[in-house]
């Protein structure tokens, strides 16, 4: 059993900042990639940012220069620092981790519960 618990969402004015956190817990042997996705009502879920355990990162073009993903591998935690927020960043944000469990034979994707980010104009 693996759980991903997200925190840090909320309401912020345009130009403001939020920091999302996602902590994985449970029977975790290792985690390869962790990432953040967002999904607005009626729209496809899209990748916002991702990071490997070695520190390589990818970002959606729409957030480059504004968002920063980081990881604390010892704590199985990933963060998303969101600066210069825009109303179009309003979405539910989901954390994902590829997890190898102690009794597992391969990596499986686990998802957080989602956290609402609302940016007012």
Secondary structure, 3 states (H helix, E strand, C coil): CEEEEEECCEEEECCCCEEEEEEEEECEEEEEEEEEEEECCCCCCEEEEEECCCCCEEECHHHCCCEEEEEEHHHCEEEEEECCCCHHHCEEEEEEEEEEECCCCCCEEEECCCEEEEEEC
